[in-house]
Amino acid sequence: MEGELAKLGASFIAILALTWFAKLLKLGGDVRIRDAAHARALANEAVYGFAPTDIVLDKAGIGALLKDAGGRQMLIRRHGAGFVGRLLDRKVDARLDRNFLTIGTGEKTFGKVTLDLGEAAQYWAAGLRHLPA
């Protein structure tokens, strides 16, 4: 019986140690796009040299839409503990529902994301109709 209690105690201590180590390394957590500057940096990571002139952030910080001077648009969305971005083209599948814009790139691995863009949703939905091929 004492051996079983010792194993249980050791397991509990190991779990606490791993939890502390994960927090120390800042692993996991609830990642969000903090502001326009953060979205700009994420866009540059996804496509080097992408310089957005117009940015809209999802109200919860899970995604963003960005447009550059050349009319290219990029979608950034949360993926696991990080973010991924894709340039959008005419294959985009977009659906507007009041302040919510659901966007799919047609790429199965990227999936779809629904962004709460507030009043800006209509403006960005209209812009998706004029994307380059």
C-alpha positions in Angstrom: 0.0 0.0 0.0 2.8 2.4 0.9 4.5 1.6 -2.5 1.3 2.6 -4.4 1.0 5.8 -2.4 4.6 6.6 -3.2 4.0 6.0 -6.9 0.9 8.3 -6.8 2.8 11.0 -5.1 5.7 10.8 -7.5 3.3 11.0 -10.5 1.6 14.0 -9.0 4.9 15.8 -8.4 6.0 15.0 -12.0 2.8 16.5 -13.4 3.3 19.7 -11.4 6.9 19.9 -12.6 5.9 19.5 -16.2 3.2 22.1 -15.8 5.7 24.5 -14.3 8.2 23.8 -17.1 5.5 24.4 -19.8 4.6 27.8 -18.3 8.3 28.7 -18.0 8.7 28.1 -21.8 5.3 29.9 -22.4 4.0 26.9 -24.3 0.4 26.6 -25.3 -1.9 29.3 -24.0 -4.5 31.3 -25.8 -2.7 33.2 -28.6 -4.4 36.3 -30.1 -3.5 39.0 -32.6 -2.8 41.9 -30.2 -3.0 44.9 -32.6 -2.3 46.1 -36.2 1.5 46.0 -35.6 1.3 42.4 -34.6 -0.9 41.6 -37.7 1.6 43.4 -39.9 4.5 41.3 -38.5 2.6 38.1 -39.0 1.8 39.0 -42.6 5.5 39.7 -43.2 6.3 36.3 -41.8 3.8 34.6 -44.0 4.8 36.4 -47.2 8.1 38.3 -47.0 7.7 41.9 -48.0 3.9 42.0 -47.8 3.3 45.6 -46.7 -0.3 46.1 -45.7 -1.9 49.5 -46.2 -5.3 48.5 -44.7 -5.8 46.1 -41.8 -8.9 44.8 -40.0 -8.7 42.6 -36.9 -11.3 40.1 -35.7 -12.7 41.3 -32.5 -11.6 38.2 -30.6 -8.1 38.4 -32.1 -8.2 35.0 -33.9 -7.7 36.4 -37.4 -7.1 39.4 -39.6 -7.5 40.6 -43.2 -4.9 42.8 -44.7 -4.6 44.6 -48.1 -1.5 46.0 -49.7 -1.1 48.9 -52.2 -1.2 46.5 -55.1 -4.7 45.2 -54.1 -3.5 41.8 -52.8 -5.3 40.6 -49.8 -4.1 38.3 -47.1 -6.0 36.2 -44.5 -4.3 35.5 -41.2 -5.8 33.0 -38.9 -4.9 31.2 -35.7 -3.6 27.6 -36.2 -2.8 25.7 -33.0 -0.4 27.9 -30.9 0.5 30.1 -33.8 -0.8 31.8 -36.9 -0.8 31.1 -40.6 -1.4 33.4 -43.5 -2.4 33.0 -47.1 -2.8 35.4 -50.0 -6.3 35.3 -51.3 -7.3 34.9 -55.0 -10.5 34.5 -56.9 -11.0 30.9 -55.6 -11.9 32.4 -52.1 -15.1 31.2 -50.7 -16.6 34.0 -48.6 -20.0 34.4 -46.9 -21.2 37.5 -45.1 -23.6 37.3 -42.2 -24.1 40.7 -40.7 -20.8 41.5 -38.9 -19.3 38.0 -39.5 -17.3 37.1 -42.6 -16.6 33.4 -43.2 -13.6 32.9 -45.5 -12.3 29.7 -47.0 -9.3 29.7 -49.3 -10.2 26.4 -51.1 -7.1 24.8 -49.5 -8.3 21.9 -47.4 -5.5 22.1 -44.9 -6.1 25.8 -44.3 -9.8 25.4 -43.6 -12.3 28.1 -43.1 -12.5 30.8 -40.5 -15.3 33.1 -39.3 -14.1 36.6 -38.4 -16.2 39.1 -36.4 -15.2 42.3 -38.2 -18.0 44.5 -37.0 -19.2 47.2 -39.4 -16.1 46.6 -41.6 -17.3 43.2 -42.6 -19.4 44.5 -45.5 -16.5 46.6 -46.9 -14.1 43.6 -46.8 -16.6 41.2 -48.2 -17.1 43.6 -51.2 -13.3 43.8 -51.6 -13.1 40.0 -51.9 -15.1 40.2 -55.1 -12.3 42.1 -56.9 -9.3 39.8 -56.1 -6.7 39.1 -58.8 -6.6 35.7 -60.4 
